[in-house]
Amino acid sequence: MILHHLKPAFHDNRGQITDIVQHKPFDSVTVITSIKGAIRGNHYHKESIQYSYVLSGRVRAYTQSPDGTCETADLFANDLLESSPLERHTLQALED
């Protein structure tokens, strides 16, 4: 599990700009909403990296690398979780 706490790259009186993923090839972007208590994922990808970015609320991430122990982390707004290939990952919504 790689957890990035992102900071805005630019901020002025109009708002802010935050670069979420830079200089990484990927083939899709998906928006998922979850209500409190929902469980998502509980799978792994053979070859791809999955990035999970929290727009709002709070999510608990559970990850496990092959032959590794389970790790947990709470994610908040502007956090980005990077799940490597073969890393099992599950997300539990702690808030809507």
TIRO-2110 file (N, C-alpha, C; in Angstrom, 1 decimal):
// TIRO-2110
0.9, -1.2, 0.0, N, 1, A
0.0, 0.0, 0.0, CA, 1, A
0.9, 1.2, 0.0, C, 1, A
0.6, 2.1, -0.9, N, 2, A
1.3, 3.4, -0.9, CA, 2, A
0.2, 4.5, -0.8, C, 2, A
0.3, 5.3, 0.3, N, 3, A
-0.7, 6.3, 0.5, CA, 3, A
-0.1, 7.6, 0.3, C, 3, A
-0.7, 8.4, -0.5, N, 4, A
-0.2, 9.8, -0.8, CA, 4, A
-1.2, 10.8, -0.2, C, 4, A
-0.8, 11.7, 0.6, N, 5, A
-1.6, 12.8, 1.1, CA, 5, A
-1.4, 14.0, 0.2, C, 5, A
-2.3, 14.3, -0.8, N, 6, A
-2.0, 15.2, -1.8, CA, 6, A
-2.3, 16.7, -1.3, C, 6, A
-1.5, 17.6, -1.8, N, 7, A
-1.6, 19.0, -1.5, CA, 7, A
-1.9, 19.7, -2.9, C, 7, A
-2.6, 20.8, -2.8, N, 8, A
-2.8, 21.6, -4.0, CA, 8, A
-1.5, 22.1, -4.7, C, 8, A
-1.5, 22.0, -6.0, N, 9, A
-0.3, 22.5, -6.7, CA, 9, A
-0.4, 24.0, -6.9, C, 9, A
-1.7, 24.5, -6.9, N, 10, A
-1.9, 25.9, -7.1, CA, 10, A
-3.2, 26.3, -6.3, C, 10, A
-3.2, 27.5, -5.8, N, 11, A
-4.3, 28.0, -5.0, CA, 11, A
-4.4, 29.6, -5.2, C, 11, A
-5.5, 30.1, -5.5, N, 12, A
-5.8, 31.5, -5.5, CA, 12, A
-7.2, 31.8, -5.1, C, 12, A
-7.7, 33.0, -5.3, N, 13, A
-9.0, 33.3, -4.8, CA, 13, A
-10.1, 32.6, -5.6, C, 13, A
-9.8, 32.0, -6.7, N, 14, A
-10.8, 31.2, -7.5, CA, 14, A
-11.0, 29.8, -7.0, C, 14, A
-10.0, 29.3, -6.3, N, 15, A
-10.0, 27.9, -5.8, CA, 15, A
-8.6, 27.3, -5.9, C, 15, A
-8.6, 26.0, -6.1, N, 16, A
-7.3, 25.3, -6.1, CA, 16, A
-7.3, 24.2, -7.2, C, 16, A
-6.0, 23.9, -7.5, N, 17, A
-5.8, 22.8, -8.5, CA, 17, A
-4.9, 21.8, -7.8, C, 17, A
-5.4, 20.5, -7.8, N, 18, A
-4.6, 19.4, -7.3, CA, 18, A
-4.3, 18.4, -8.3, C, 18, A
-3.1, 18.1, -8.6, N, 19, A
-2.7, 17.1, -9.5, CA, 19, A
-2.8, 15.7, -8.8, C, 19, A
-3.7, 14.9, -9.4, N, 20, A
-3.9, 13.6, -8.7, CA, 20, A
-3.0, 12.5, -9.2, C, 20, A
-2.9, 12.3, -10.5, N, 21, A
-1.9, 11.3, -11.1, CA, 21, A
-1.1, 12.0, -12.2, C, 21, A
0.2, 12.0, -12.1, N, 22, A
1.0, 12.6, -13.1, CA, 22, A
2.1, 11.6, -13.6, C, 22, A
2.4, 11.7, -14.9, N, 23, A
3.5, 10.9, -15.5, CA, 23, A
3.3, 9.4, -15.3, C, 23, A
2.1, 8.9, -15.2, N, 24, A
1.8, 7.5, -15.1, CA, 24, A
0.9, 7.1, -16.2, C, 24, A
1.2, 6.1, -17.0, N, 25, A
0.2, 5.6, -18.0, CA, 25, A
-0.9, 4.8, -17.3, C, 25, A
-2.1, 5.1, -17.7, N, 26, A
-3.3, 4.4, -17.3, CA, 26, A
-4.4, 4.4, -18.3, C, 26, A
-5.3, 3.5, -18.2, N, 27, A
-6.3, 3.4, -19.3, CA, 27, A
-7.7, 3.7, -18.8, C, 27, A
-8.0, 4.1, -17.6, N, 28, A
-9.3, 4.5, -17.2, CA, 28, A
-9.4, 5.3, -15.9, C, 28, A
-10.4, 6.0, -15.8, N, 29, A
-10.7, 6.8, -14.6, CA, 29, A
-12.2, 6.5, -14.2, C, 29, A
-12.5, 6.1, -13.0, N, 30, A
-13.8, 5.8, -12.6, CA, 30, A
-14.2, 6.5, -11.3, C, 30, A
-15.4, 7.0, -11.3, N, 31, A
-15.9, 7.7, -10.1, CA, 31, A
-16.9, 6.7, -9.4, C, 31, A
-16.6, 6.4, -8.1, N, 32, A
-17.5, 5.5, -7.3, CA, 32, A
-18.0, 6.3, -6.1, C, 32, A
-19.3, 6.2, -5.8, N, 33, A
-19.8, 6.8, -4.6, CA, 33, A
-20.2, 5.6, -3.7, C, 33, A
-20.1, 5.8, -2.4, N, 34, A
-20.5, 4.8, -1.5, CA, 34, A
-21.2, 5.4, -0.3, C, 34, A
-22.1, 4.7, 0.3, N, 35, A
-22.8, 5.1, 1.5, CA, 35, A
-22.1, 4.5, 2.7, C, 35, A
-22.2, 5.0, 3.8, N, 36, A
-21.5, 4.5, 5.0, CA, 36, A
-21.8, 3.1, 5.2, C, 36, A
-20.7, 2.3, 5.4, N, 37, A
-20.8, 0.9, 5.6, CA, 37, A
-20.6, 0.0, 4.4, C, 37, A
-20.7, 0.7, 3.2, N, 38, A
-20.5, -0.1, 1.9, CA, 38, A
-19.1, -0.6, 1.9, C, 38, A
-18.9, -1.8, 1.3, N, 39, A
-17.6, -2.4, 1.1, CA, 39, A
-17.4, -2.5, -0.4, C, 39, A
-16.3, -2.1, -0.9, N, 40, A
-16.0, -2.1, -2.3, CA, 40, A
-14.6, -2.9, -2.5, C, 40, A
-14.5, -3.4, -3.7, N, 41, A
-13.2, -4.1, -4.0, CA, 41, A
-13.2, -5.5, -3.6, C, 41, A
-12.3, -5.9, -2.6, N, 42, A
-12.1, -7.2, -2.2, CA, 42, A
-11.7, -8.1, -3.4, C, 42, A
-10.7, -7.6, -4.1, N, 43, A
-10.1, -8.2, -5.2, CA, 43, A
-8.7, -7.8, -5.4, C, 43, A
-8.1, -8.2, -6.5, N, 44, A
-6.7, -7.8, -6.9, CA, 44, A
-6.7, -7.8, -8.4, C, 44, A
-5.7, -7.1, -9.0, N, 45, A
-5.5, -7.0, -10.4, CA, 45, A
-4.2, -7.7, -10.7, C, 45, A
-4.2, -8.5, -11.8, N, 46, A
-3.0, -9.3, -12.1, CA, 46, A
-1.8, -8.4, -12.6, C, 46, A
-2.2, -7.3, -13.4, N, 47, A
-1.2, -6.5, -14.0, CA, 47, A
-1.3, -5.0, -13.8, C, 47, A
-2.4, -4.5, -13.4, N, 48, A
-2.6, -3.1, -13.4, CA, 48, A
-2.5, -2.6, -11.9, C, 48, A
-2.2, -1.3, -11.9, N, 49, A
-2.1, -0.5, -10.6, CA, 49, A
-3.5, 0.1, -10.5, C, 49, A
-4.1, 0.1, -9.3, N, 50, A
-5.4, 0.8, -9.1, CA, 50, A
-5.1, 2.0, -8.2, C, 50, A
-5.5, 3.2, -8.6, N, 51, A
-5.5, 4.4, -7.8, CA, 51, A
-6.8, 4.7, -7.3, C, 51, A
-7.0, 4.9, -6.0, N, 52, A
-8.2, 5.2, -5.3, CA, 52, A
-8.1, 6.6, -4.7, C, 52, A
-8.8, 7.6, -5.2, N, 53, A
-8.7, 9.0, -4.7, CA, 53, A
-10.0, 9.3, -3.9, C, 53, A
-9.9, 9.9, -2.7, N, 54, A
-11.0, 10.2, -1.9, CA, 54, A
-11.4, 11.7, -2.1, C, 54, A
-12.6, 11.9, -2.7, N, 55, A
-13.0, 13.3, -2.9, CA, 55, A
-13.6, 13.9, -1.6, C, 55, A
-14.3, 13.1, -0.9, N, 56, A
-14.9, 13.6, 0.4, CA, 56, A
-15.2, 12.4, 1.3, C, 56, A
-15.5, 12.6, 2.5, N, 57, A
-15.8, 11.5, 3.4, CA, 57, A
-14.6, 10.8, 4.0, C, 57, A
-14.8, 9.6, 4.4, N, 58, A
-13.7, 8.8, 5.0, CA, 58, A
-13.8, 7.4, 4.6, C, 58, A
-12.7, 6.7, 4.3, N, 59, A
-12.7, 5.4, 3.8, CA, 59, A
-11.6, 4.6, 4.5, C, 59, A
-11.8, 3.4, 4.9, N, 60, A
-10.8, 2.5, 5.5, CA, 60, A
-10.3, 1.6, 4.4, C, 60, A
-9.0, 1.5, 4.1, N, 61, A
-8.5, 0.7, 3.1, CA, 61, A
-7.8, -0.5, 3.8, C, 61, A
-8.0, -1.7, 3.3, N, 62, A
-7.4, -2.9, 3.7, CA, 62, A
-6.6, -3.4, 2.5, C, 62, A
-5.3, -3.7, 2.6, N, 63, A
-4.5, -4.2, 1.5, CA, 63, A
-3.7, -5.4, 2.0, C, 63, A
-3.3, -6.2, 1.1, N, 64, A
-2.4, -7.4, 1.4, CA, 64, A
-1.7, -7.7, 0.2, C, 64, A
-0.4, -7.7, 0.3, N, 65, A
0.5, -8.1, -0.8, CA, 65, A
0.6, -9.6, -0.7, C, 65, A
0.9, -10.3, -1.8, N, 66, A
1.1, -11.7, -1.8, CA, 66, A
2.1, -12.1, -0.7, C, 66, A
1.7, -13.1, 0.1, N, 67, A
2.5, -13.6, 1.2, CA, 67, A
2.8, -12.5, 2.3, C, 67, A
2.0, -11.5, 2.3, N, 68, A
2.2, -10.4, 3.3, CA, 68, A
1.1, -10.4, 4.3, C, 68, A
1.2, -9.5, 5.3, N, 69, A
0.2, -9.3, 6.3, CA, 69, A
-0.8, -8.2, 5.8, C, 69, A
-2.0, -8.2, 6.4, N, 70, A
-3.0, -7.2, 6.0, CA, 70, A
-2.6, -5.9, 6.6, C, 70, A
-2.6, -4.8, 5.8, N, 71, A
-2.4, -3.5, 6.3, CA, 71, A
-3.7, -2.7, 6.2, C, 71, A
-3.9, -1.8, 7.1, N, 72, A
-5.1, -0.9, 7.1, CA, 72, A
-4.6, 0.6, 7.2, C, 72, A
-5.4, 1.4, 6.6, N, 73, A
-5.2, 2.9, 6.7, CA, 73, A
-6.5, 3.6, 6.5, C, 73, A
-6.7, 4.6, 7.2, N, 74, A
-7.9, 5.5, 7.0, CA, 74, A
-7.5, 6.6, 6.0, C, 74, A
-8.4, 6.8, 5.0, N, 75, A
-8.2, 7.8, 3.9, CA, 75, A
-9.2, 8.9, 4.1, C, 75, A
-8.8, 10.1, 3.9, N, 76, A
-9.6, 11.3, 4.0, CA, 76, A
-9.6, 12.0, 2.7, C, 76, A
-10.3, 13.1, 2.6, N, 77, A
-10.3, 13.9, 1.3, CA, 77, A
-8.9, 14.3, 0.9, C, 77, A
-8.6, 14.1, -0.4, N, 78, A
-7.4, 14.4, -1.0, CA, 78, A
-6.3, 13.3, -0.8, C, 78, A
-6.7, 12.2, -0.2, N, 79, A
-5.8, 11.1, -0.1, CA, 79, A
-5.9, 10.2, -1.3, C, 79, A
-4.7, 9.6, -1.8, N, 80, A
-4.7, 8.8, -2.9, CA, 80, A
-4.0, 7.5, -2.5, C, 80, A
-4.7, 6.4, -2.7, N, 81, A
-4.2, 5.0, -2.4, CA, 81, A
-3.7, 4.4, -3.7, C, 81, A
-2.6, 3.9, -3.7, N, 82, A
-2.0, 3.2, -4.8, CA, 82, A
-1.8, 1.7, -4.5, C, 82, A
-2.6, 0.9, -5.2, N, 83, A
-2.6, -0.6, -5.0, CA, 83, A
-1.8, -1.2, -6.2, C, 83, A
-0.7, -1.9, -5.8, N, 84, A
0.2, -2.5, -6.9, CA, 84, A
-0.5, -3.8, -7.4, C, 84, A
0.0, -4.2, -8.6, N, 85, A
-0.5, -5.5, -9.1, CA, 85, A
-0.3, -6.6, -8.1, C, 85, A
-1.3, -7.5, -8.0, N, 86, A
-1.4, -8.6, -7.2, CA, 86, A
-1.7, -8.3, -5.7, C, 86, A
-1.8, -7.0, -5.4, N, 87, A
-2.1, -6.6, -4.0, CA, 87, A
-3.6, -6.6, -3.8, C, 87, A
-4.1, -7.4, -2.9, N, 88, A
-5.5, -7.5, -2.6, CA, 88, A
-5.9, -6.1, -1.9, C, 88, A
-7.1, -5.6, -2.3, N, 89, A
-7.5, -4.4, -1.7, CA, 89, A
-9.0, -4.3, -1.6, C, 89, A
-9.4, -3.8, -0.4, N, 90, A
-10.8, -3.6, -0.1, CA, 90, A
-11.0, -2.2, 0.5, C, 90, A
-12.1, -1.5, 0.2, N, 91, A
-12.4, -0.2, 0.7, CA, 91, A
-13.7, -0.3, 1.4, C, 91, A
-13.7, 0.2, 2.7, N, 92, A
-15.0, 0.3, 3.5, CA, 92, A
-15.3, 1.8, 3.7, C, 92, A
-16.5, 2.2, 3.3, N, 93, A
-16.9, 3.6, 3.5, CA, 93, A
-17.2, 3.8, 5.0, C, 93, A
-16.5, 4.7, 5.7, N, 94, A
-16.8, 5.0, 7.1, CA, 94, A
-17.7, 6.2, 7.2, C, 94, A
-17.9, 6.9, 6.1, N, 95, A
-18.8, 8.0, 6.0, CA, 95, A
-19.4, 8.0, 4.6, C, 95, A
-20.5, 8.6, 4.3, N, 96, A
-21.1, 8.8, 3.0, CA, 96, A
-20.1, 9.5, 2.1, C, 96, A
END
